[in-house]
Structures are given as structure tokens and as C-alpha cells.
Amino acid sequence: MAYLTPVNGDSQPVFAIDTLNGPIAPSTSTSGTPVNLAGPKLDFFQITCANTNATLQGVNGYVGNVIRAIQQTSTVAMYQVDGVQISVGVFPTGAYTAGTILTAAQTATVAGTNSASSSTGVGFKLATS
């Protein structure tokens, strides 16, 4: 079987999709550094709402309004709705803290149908089967 020896490229710990910041020296240790092949480094938050979001995911619904409010300062790369909680993964990192993302979510109420009561820097819930 033919094989070509690579002459360029590396395995950077975070790939430069949104920022071209140059290669990392191969001698730099990346031990224990997560590698996200799908995109940039993300910050994760979990927003707890006053009631369930199951019926609030339609057009101009609460969940969409929360995502739009958060995206005034950052980009939501992924989200999960689970009962009274909305989990989001956002970039760039450092754009939000638990307090500022809660403030953004609180501005997204739809005719008083829901409101965010707390926010933590926690990730997503694991799916159970």
C-alpha cells in the first residue's frame, strides 16, 4: 500500500476556525488539553427557568428569544432544552459570566410566560436511556 509522509500540519489543541492565530510548536506539551475538532473553545452555562420550556420552543417562543438575547454578545454553538433548564455552549470564551448570561436570559420573556431565575457555569446534562 502506498503511503505519503506528511510534511506539514499538526494536531493543535484548538483548531483555528474563527481566529487564525498560527500553529502551536510541536514541542509544546498539550497533555490534558481537550481537543475540539468541531470548532473553537466553548464556555458552558445552564439557565434555570421559572417553569418548563417544553411548549415554549416555537416561532418567537421563549427559548428562541433567550438564544437571540445571548447572541447579542456571543455565538451559541449548541444548546439543549431539558424541562426548566436551558444549557448553552457559547464562544468566544469570556464573553459571559453566569451573572451576565442570566441578565441576558431575563430580558427574553414572552408576555410573562417564563423567566430565568438562576444561571451556573455548568455544562450539559448527560442523556439517560
C-alpha positions in Angstrom: 0.0 0.0 0.0 1.3 3.4 -0.9 1.9 5.9 1.8 2.9 9.6 1.7 4.9 11.0 4.6 3.2 14.3 5.8 5.4 17.3 5.5 3.1 19.9 7.1 0.2 20.1 9.6 -0.1 19.4 13.2 -2.6 18.5 15.9 -3.3 21.8 17.6 -5.4 21.6 20.8 -8.0 24.1 19.4 -8.3 24.5 15.7 -8.3 28.0 14.2 -11.7 28.2 12.7 -12.8 31.7 13.9 -9.3 33.1 14.6 -6.2 32.4 12.6 -3.6 32.5 15.4 -0.9 30.4 13.9 0.4 26.9 14.7 1.5 25.7 18.1 5.1 24.5 18.2 5.2 20.7 18.1 7.5 20.7 21.2 4.7 22.4 23.3 3.1 19.8 25.6 -0.7 19.6 25.1 -1.1 16.8 27.7 -4.5 17.1 29.4 -5.8 19.7 26.9 -9.2 19.0 25.3 -9.3 18.9 21.5 -12.5 20.2 19.9 -12.3 19.3 16.2 -15.7 20.9 15.5 -14.7 24.4 16.4 -13.4 26.9 18.9 -13.2 26.6 22.7 -16.6 27.0 24.3 -18.0 28.3 27.7 -20.9 26.3 29.0 -23.8 27.7 31.1 -27.1 26.3 32.4 -30.0 28.6 32.9 -32.8 27.6 35.2 -36.2 29.0 34.2 -39.4 29.5 36.3 -41.3 26.8 34.5 -40.9 24.1 31.8 -39.8 25.1 28.3 -41.5 22.2 26.6 -44.2 24.3 24.9 -42.0 27.4 24.5 -39.8 26.4 21.6 -42.0 27.6 18.7 -41.5 30.7 16.5 -40.8 33.7 18.6 -41.0 31.5 21.7 -39.1 31.9 24.9 -36.3 29.5 24.0 -35.6 31.3 20.7 -35.7 34.6 22.4 -33.2 33.5 25.1 -30.8 32.3 22.3 -31.2 35.6 20.4 -30.5 37.6 23.6 -27.4 35.6 24.3 -26.2 36.1 20.7 -26.1 39.8 21.2 -22.6 39.3 22.7 -21.5 35.8 21.6 -22.4 32.9 19.4 -24.4 29.9 20.6 -22.6 26.9 19.2 -25.0 24.4 20.8 -27.9 24.3 23.2 -30.1 21.8 25.0 -33.6 22.3 26.5 -34.4 20.0 29.3 -37.5 20.8 31.4 -36.9 24.0 33.2 -33.3 24.3 32.1 -31.6 25.6 29.0 -27.9 24.7 28.6 -25.8 26.6 26.1 -22.3 26.4 24.8 -21.0 29.8 23.6 -17.9 31.3 22.1 -15.8 33.3 22.3 -14.8 32.3 25.8 -15.1 35.0 28.4 -17.9 36.8 26.7 -20.3 35.9 29.5 -20.2 35.0 33.2 -23.0 33.2 35.0 -24.4 36.6 36.1 -24.3 38.3 32.7 -25.8 35.4 30.8 -28.7 35.3 33.4 -29.3 39.0 32.8 -29.5 38.4 29.0 -31.9 35.5 29.5 -34.1 37.6 31.8 -34.7 40.1 29.0 -36.2 37.3 26.8 -39.6 36.8 28.5 -42.5 36.3 26.2 -45.6 38.1 27.6 -44.5 36.9 31.1 -44.7 33.2 30.2 -41.3 32.4 31.7 -38.3 34.0 33.3 -34.8 32.9 34.2 -34.2 32.5 37.9 -30.5 31.4 38.1 -27.5 30.5 36.0 -24.4 28.4 36.6 -21.2 27.7 34.7 -22.3 24.1 34.4 -22.3 22.1 31.1 -25.0 19.9 29.6 -26.8 17.1 31.2 -26.0 13.6 30.1 -28.7 11.8 28.2 -30.1 8.7 30.0 -31.7 5.7 28.4 
